[in-house]
């Protein structure tokens, strides 16, 4: 990572279950580090992470931190 570059962070919280969701959505949730309802993780706001969040936005709550 380059020195002096501060990247924004986002907090992602799982608010709905992955039961009866597609395998792709389940794998995306796992890639984000979310396993259970109300589990929260913090990620840097990279284009890859934001893309994953967009794919499962109906299952998560996102906050800037």
HUNORTA-V918497 format. One record per residue. N is the residue number from 1. RES is the residue in one letter. PSI is psi as a letter, one per 20 degrees, with the letter a starting at -180 (* if undefined). OMEGA is omega in whole degrees, 0 to 359 (999 if undefined). D_LAST is the distance of its C-alpha to the last C-alpha in Angstrom with 1 decimal. Layout:
N_RES_PSI_OMEGA_D_LAST ; N_RES_PSI_OMEGA_D_LAST
This chain:
1_X_p_182_19.6 ; 2_X_q_179_20.7 ; 3_X_q_175_20.4 ; 4_X_i_179_18.4 ; 5_X_o_177_16.2 ; 6_X_p_179_12.6 ; 7_X_q_179_10.7 ; 8_X_q_178_7.4 ; 9_X_q_177_5.5 ; 10_X_q_174_5.5 ; 11_X_p_181_6.4 ; 12_X_p_180_10.1 ; 13_X_p_176_12.6 ; 14_X_p_181_16.3 ; 15_X_i_179_18.0 ; 16_X_q_182_21.4 ; 17_X_q_176_23.9 ; 18_X_j_177_25.0 ; 19_X_p_182_28.6 ; 20_X_k_174_30.7 ; 21_X_r_181_28.2 ; 22_X_q_180_29.3 ; 23_X_h_179_29.3 ; 24_X_g_179_27.1 ; 25_X_h_178_24.4 ; 26_X_g_179_24.8 ; 27_X_h_177_24.6 ; 28_X_g_178_21.4 ; 29_X_g_179_19.8 ; 30_X_h_179_21.2 ; 31_X_h_176_20.0 ; 32_X_i_180_16.4 ; 33_X_j_182_17.3 ; 34_X_p_184_17.6 ; 35_X_h_184_20.9 ; 36_X_q_177_21.0 ; 37_X_q_182_20.0 ; 38_X_j_174_17.0 ; 39_X_p_182_16.0 ; 40_X_p_175_12.2 ; 41_X_q_179_11.2 ; 42_X_p_180_8.4 ; 43_X_q_169_9.6 ; 44_X_q_185_9.7 ; 45_X_m_177_10.0 ; 46_X_r_178_13.8 ; 47_X_h_180_16.5 ; 48_X_g_180_17.7 ; 49_X_g_180_14.6 ; 50_X_h_177_14.1 ; 51_X_g_178_17.9 ; 52_X_g_179_17.8 ; 53_X_g_180_15.3 ; 54_X_h_181_17.6 ; 55_X_h_182_20.6 ; 56_X_k_185_19.5 ; 57_X_i_178_17.5 ; 58_X_i_181_20.1 ; 59_X_i_187_19.3 ; 60_X_r_172_15.5 ; 61_X_p_184_12.8 ; 62_X_p_177_9.6 ; 63_X_q_172_6.3 ; 64_X_q_178_3.8 ; 65_X_*_999_0.0
